[in-house]
């Protein structure tokens, strides 16, 4: 094999070197020994097989690195090695109240209406199936009662698969499903006895009837039993049933009011006859179905897997961020404590800063600029659901307390000034600018600042625009200039308790013509503090008394204002120069000279 060299390892080079070696070794003329000759054809086949082997080796090595792996199964499998369990999906959950209607007392036989657990319903707003859930096998509503009974509403369809125990230690079974399954609600029974679901094999006590439920590497889910020392394996021939929920994830989330819910299942009266629940049951929506999430995005798995808690407990802020990140209901999740300050009373408190993903709340006639402002923050029901999720996880440290902090809304105006080509339609430019900015604010969730340059890059690609500049105006800053002062908090140390306390809100008086630039930096970018939520929204006056409407309008100043400053000729010369500039933007990379030689750097194009 000495005719191969390390400098020529491409498949074509290996084939050429082999071909030349055989020609010289057996003294064959090029007219006789060719790729069309019998031995040449054999060499071609062997070379192609070698390429496939090399490709397999390269692919296998690549799939061993979670950051370079391309197959979803490899990413999920490698994340399992870190202790992270990829989210299969999460069903939307809500609460409804039910009671017999007024005509039930007359038309239903007996004293009650019986409704079985897992009775199916359908929500008209999205056409998806849900089911009701409670602790008992059924509930009986006395037909004369006027009190609502609150029960849980879960999106999805129940499905069960059965297996047979082998009697051996560490038994495992794979539950296959073509659709996403709910990550949390899995019931495993052995010979009718329900096994407790644990997070780790080491959480099982000796002889305890417990089971592990994890996401399957190839989809579906996998269940694992213990070995008598840890847990209790199913006996030989035992019947194992796995009940799980096929879910539609985020599609099951419903906002707004006036939900229309229709029963698919029937109830029974005291004599056992079927009862049309739609006719005899009144429904009150207590909490809309929410917090449904889709199967975990592999790109997200790459980022979150290293942050998995190896102890499976919620002990520090990072653990809370990791656990809540599996719910794609949020666009931003932060958790922190205040152990670094001198105030000791809140050191056991974990503060959660959560911003909902308003992408999930948009309808066809609403965009970022017109969605109601209260949609940017969690409602009290949504906060309660977060607390319920954490409590039901069983992972919280007993001494820890969780508090959800409301973001402080900071309002800004956005003024866009453009130079445009004289032949373009201004209305079309205005619509395209608004669309591009809408996409930016919905999908980019920076928590440090909003740079003006980002918005310039989003706008300058709109056809018909030659030049653009953008400016932010801060409501807080304009109020300070209009009033002539603003307040800043001043903290100190209490000499008695030796703890940090708020001493005063110090009044800062502005000099004539002074601009404190509150909420903005020296570049004019929006600066976002830890508890702030910056939004483009009007509904206030600037320093000159100009009122800005809450949302963009065509005939007055609003939260987004587009000014057509100047038009330029749409002639051949300008078109030529624009074409040259577009060519420059498409250049993939450039060589930048440095003190230690030169290096290639990617050119950032808008």
Buried (B, 14 or more C-beta within 10 A) or exposed (E): EEEEEEEEEEBEEBBEBBBEBBBEEEEBEEEEBBEEEEEBEEBBEEBEEBBEEBEEEEBEEEBEEBEEBEEBBBBBBBBBEBBBBBBBBBBBBBBBBBBBBEEBBEEBEBEBBBBBBBBBBBBEBBEBBBBBBBEEEEBBBBBEEEEBBEBBBBBBBBBEBEBEBBEEEEBEBBBEBEBBBBBBBBBBBBEEEEBEBBBEBEBBBEEBBBBBBBBBBEBBBBBBBBBEEBBBBBEEEBEBBBBBBBBBBBBBBBBEEEBEBEBEBBBBBBEEEEBEBBEBBEBEBBBBBBBBBBBBBBEBBBEBBEBBBEEBBBBBBBBBBBBBBBBBBBBBBBBBBBEEEBBEEBEEBBBBBBBBBBEBBBEEEEBBBEBEEEBBBBBEEBBBBBEBBBEEBEBBEEEBEBEBBEBEBBBBBBBBBBBBBEEBEEEEBBEBBBEBBBEBBBEEEEBEBBBBEBBBBBBBBBEBBBEBBBBBBBBBBBBBBEEEEBEEEEEEEEEEEEEBEEEEEEEEEBEEEEEBEBBBEEEBBBBBEEEBBBBBBBBBBBBEEEEBBBBBBEEEBBBBBBEBEEBEEBEEEEEEEEEEEEEEEEEEEEEEEEEEEEEEEEEEEE
